[in-house]
Amino acid sequence: MNTGSSDNGLMVGPRQNAQTSALWRTSDAVVIDHQALSAADESWLSGVRHLTLGALDVPKGLLCSLRKLEWLDIRGGPGNTVVNVAECSDLTGLKISQVRGLSDLSFLAGKESLRFLSL
């Protein structure tokens, strides 16, 4: 674990991994906030249908590996996380808010499965 000060001089607490800090709403709906995800997280996320990501970067390929994922809520974080949505073939719901550097939404053009979109 890493404990120390942030760039602005404020103390930050110990960093947990995404799995231990995940907030499970139901058996297939999870919120992950301010944590680092890696490709290894696919194993415990494999049954997730509803995923909320708060201010974190997602490695390329992770979202598309979640075969049951239907609903994705991205709250904050870098724009490259949103671009990874293009890989998700079966999304029916997508909510994107407060994402830095997001200027191109052309990846949404082929998302025929989407029934709900909030930007």
N, C-alpha and C positions, 0 to 999 in steps of 0.2 A: 504494500500500500504506500501511497505517496501523500505526505502531508507537508504543507509549506505555505509560502505566501504567494499570492497572485501577482500579476504585473502591477496592479494598482496599490500594492502594499497591504491589502486586506488578507487576513488569514483565511484559508480554505480548509475544510475538513478532509478527513481521509477519503480517498477516491474508492468507491466500490465498483465491482464489475457490473455489467448490465443485468445479468441474470439475478444477482442477489438484490439489486435495487429495483427490479421491475415490479410494477404495481398491477396485479392481476385483477381485472374487473369481473371476469367470468373465466371459465376454464379455457376459453378460446379468444379472449380479448385482453390485451395487455398495453400498459403505458410505460414507455421507457423515456426517462427525462435526464438530460445532461450527462450521458454516459457514452463511452466509446464502444461501438459494436465492431465485431470482427467476423470473418467467414465462419469461425468456430461456433458462433452463436446460432447458426442454422439448426443445430441439433435440438436445442430447447425451444426454438421458435417454430418448429416445423408444423405444429398443429394450430397455429394462430390464424384466426379469420379476420380479426379486427386489431389493427396495430396503430398506436399513437406514438409518434416520435417527437420528442421535445428537444430542440436545439442540439442535434447531434449529426455527425457525419456517418453515412452508411457506405460500407465498402461495395464496390461494383459487383453485381452478381448476387448479393445477399437477398434483395427483395424478390427477384425472379425465382430464387430457389425455394421460396415459401409458397408451395403449390396450393395451399388452402386459403391464402390471403385474398379477401374480398373487399375489405375496407381499409383505407390508409388515411391517417390524419397526420400531416406534417406541420409542426408548430415551431417556426424559427429554424435556425441553422443555415448552412451554406446551400447555395443553389444547386450544387452537383447532386445533392440528395434527391431533389425533385426530378432531375433528369433521369435518375435510375428507375423512375416510375414507368418509363417507356418500355422496360423489360417485363413488366407485370401484365400478363395477358388476360387475366380474369377479374380485374378490379371492377367492382360495381359502384363503389363509392370512393371519392377522393376529395379531401379537404386540405387546402394549402393556405397557411397564413404566416405572415411575418418572416418570410424567407429572404435572406440577403442575396443580392445579385441576381435575382430571377428576372430575366427580361425576355426570354424566348419560351413560348408555350407550344411551339409547333409539334413537340412530341405527343401532345394530346390529340392530334388530328386523327390518328388511327385507332383511338380507344373506343371502339364501338360497344364494348361491354359496359361502359360507364353509364349509370342511371342517375347518379348524383355527383355534382361537381360544385365545389365552393372555393373561390379564390379570394 
